[in-house]
Amino acid sequence: MYDFHFGSKEQIVKGDEEFLIFVKRLLPRWVNGIPDSECLAIYRILKQIQSDKQVLIETGCGASTIAMFLYCALNNGKMYSWDTNGTKGSFLRSVILESICKPLNINLYDIWSFIAFDSTSEQVGIPILNEFSEKADFGYFDSLHTLDHLMAEIDCYERVAKDQFLIVLDDAHYTNMSNNYSYINMLRGKLNLKPIKEPVDNICEQFHVEVERYLKSKYEVVSRIKDTYKLEFQEDIFFDYFKAEREYMNMLGMVEMTQHRLEAFFVEKD
């Protein structure tokens, strides 16, 4: 079903970004939650990793998984994904097997481990990389969309990260401290329930501001990465294609078309 023909392995390597978007656009909406411009920006940020044995992690999977897997497949990398929705991981596995592994003649299981559980679990979450004697270069965070959970994930990531590592945030403009009321009210709307007003004490500064402040309080070297998303998002056809849905989401506070949707940091430990 997903084994559409793009070209030979040599053509894929030469046109890797075009191939990435080719595969991304095969995905149905429920696993295609980020714009094309963000997917490309993630892929390009990955190319800044300097280490030989590259290890990537992500929390929440979808189109980002496609970008990270393709990068690993072409650069001998390895990746781990956490998402509590096991169906999403299983579906992405089938897409990757047919659309990427088949033409590149590679084994998915040598590259990607999907864990259908809470990323902050000490038993099967991000900390298990220590049990595998793995150190991560790159972390992409797109799960619960609350600051409390994001900081818990970053804490786990720091414990398994290399001396130099990258942090990339999706929906970095969100301001939910403990509960994501935009998402809650979307679910309440589906149940024909009235929306709940967000409490003032649930509002924090935008995630990218909070995360940068935390990182700079702990590490000497913290710098923002210039990503291509900010240069390309306004011309991204993804937003037009899902315009009707986005207008409803914006009413609930889920603003997508903002330059701070994606933010990335380079960090060096002392």
N, C-alpha and C positions, 0 to 999 in steps of 0.2 A: 504493500500500500504506500510505503514511503520511499521506495527504491527508484525514485525518479532519476533520470540520467543527466548528470551535469557535465561529465567528461572524464578523461583519464585521470589517474593519480597525479601525473605531471601538470595537467590543467588545473586541478584542484589546488595544488601547492602554489602555482603561479597566480591563481585568482582566488586566494583564500578568503578574502573579505567578501567577494561576490558570492562565493560558495556558502559562506556563513549565513548571509541574508537569504539566499536561495533556500537553505534548509529551514531557517527560522520562519519563513513565510508559508511553509508546509504545515505549521503547527496550528491547532485550533485555539481560540481565544483563551480558554481556561488555563492553558499552559504558556500563553504568549503574552505575558503581562507587562513587558518592558518595551519601550520604543526601539525601532531599528537603530536609531542613533546612539542609544545607550548600549545596546548589544555590541555595536562596533567599537564604542569607546572602551568597554570592558576588555575586548579582544586586544585593542591597541595598548592599553595599560599593562596587560600581561606581558607584552613584548619588552617591558622595561625591567623585568626580573633578570638578575645577573647571575644567579647561582647555577650550578651544573645539574644537580638533582632537584628538580622543581616540584613542589608539593602545594596544591591549592585546596582551599576549603570554601564551601558556601553553605549558607543557611537559608532555606527556602529555595526551591528549584524551579526551573522553567527555561525560558530562552537563554538566560545566563548560563545554564548548564551546557547548552549547545556550544556557546562561545568558548567556555572553559575546556570542554572536552576536545573540540577541534584544535585548540591551542596545544593541549597535552599530547594529542595524537601526532601533531607535526613537530613537537619539541621534546619527546620522550619524558613527558611529565606524568604526574599522578594526581588524582583529585578525590575528594570526599565531599558528599552532599548530605545535609540533614533536612528532612521535611516530614512533618507528622502525617502528611497525606501520602500513604504508600501507593495509592493508585497513580498519583502523578509521577512518582519515580519509575513505576513499572511501565507506564506509557512512554515516558521519555527514553527509557531503555530500548523499547521497540523501535522508536524513531531513529535513535542513534545507530542501532545495529544495522538498519536497512539503508539509511541515507549517508552515513559516514564510515562505519566499519567495513561495510561490503566493498565500496570502491577503493578504500585505502588498504584493504586486506589486513585488518588489525583486530585484536581481541579486546572487546569492551571491558572485560573483567580484569585485564591487566592494567587498565587505566583508571576506571571509575568504581568507587564503592558508594552505594546509596544506603543510607540508614534512616529508616522510617521511625524516627523518635525525636525527642526533645534534644536540641543541640547542646544544652547546658548540663545534661545528665553526666554525672561522674562515671557511670558504668558504661554507657554507650554513646555519649556525646563527644564533643570536640576533644576533651582530655584523653581519649583513648589513643590519640596519635602518639602519646608517650609510650604506650604499651607496644606500639609498632616501631618504636625508635625512629619516628618520623618527625621532622621539623618543617613547619609550613612557611612558605614565602608570601602567600597571598590569601586574604580573607574577604569574601563578598557577603554582605549581610542584608537579607531581605526576608525576614520571617514574621515576627509578631507585630512589628512597627510600634513598639513602645520603648521609651528610653530605658526603663528598668530592665527589660529583657535584652535590649541591644547591649547595654553595658555588661550584663552578665555574660553574654556571648563573647564580647571583646576580652573580658577577663579570662575566659577559657582559652581564647585564641592566643593571648599573650604568653600563656604558660606553655604553649607548644610551638611558638613562632621562632624563627631564626633571629640572629642578631640584627639583620635588616629585613624588614617586612612591609607589606602593603596592606592597607585597609581601604576597602571600597564600600560605600553605603548607597543603597537604593532608597528612594523616598527620603532623602536626607533633609528635606524641608519640613518634615512632620514635627509636631510639637506635643505628642501624647506622652505623658509621664508614665502612667501605670495602666491605662486602658485606652484602646483605640475606639473612640466614640463614633467616628465616621463609619468604621466597619460595623460596629454594633448597630448603628441606626440603619445601615443598609440591610442587615439581617432582620431587624424589626420591621422595616418596610415590607419585606417579603412576607412577613407574618401578619401584615395589616395592623401593626401596632404603631402607636405614636412615637416619634423620636424623643430621645432623652437629651436634655440640655447638659453639655459638658461642664463639670465642676471647674471652677477657677483653679483649684489646687492640682488639677490634672494637666495643666498647661505648663510646658517647659520651653526653653529656647529651642530653636530648630536643632535637629539632631547633629548636623555637621558642626554647629557652634559648640554644643555641649561636648562632643567627642574631641574636637580639637583642643578645647580648654583642658580636658582630662589628660590627653596625651602630652601636652606641653607642660603640665604640672609634674609629669613623671619622667619624661625623656628630654635629653638635650637637643636631639635632632628630630624635628617634626616639620615636614613641609607638605603643602598642598600640591597635588599633581595637576598639571594643566591637562584637562581632558577635552576630547573633541566633541563631546556631547553638547557643550555650551555653544559651540560654533555651528552645530548642525540641527539642533532639535526643532527650531522654528520652521524648518523646511521638511520635516519628517512626515511622510505620508501616513504613518501609523496613526497620528492624531486625527487626521481627516477621516481615515477609514473607520475609526471607532468613535466618531464625533457624537452620535446620539447617546451612546453609553457614557462618554466623558462628561457631557452636559449634566446628566443625572448625578454622576459621581461628584462633580464639582459642587452641586447643590448640597451634598452631604459633607463637604469639606475635603474631599479627596482630590485636591488640585494636582494635576499631573504635569501640565505644560509650564514648567518653571526651570530656570537655569540651575537651581540648587537641588534638582531631583537626584542627580548623581554627584557625589563628592568622593575624592580619593586622597589618601595620605601616605607619604613615605615616612617610615619611622626607623630610627637606628637606636638600639639599646646601648647603654653606657659600656 
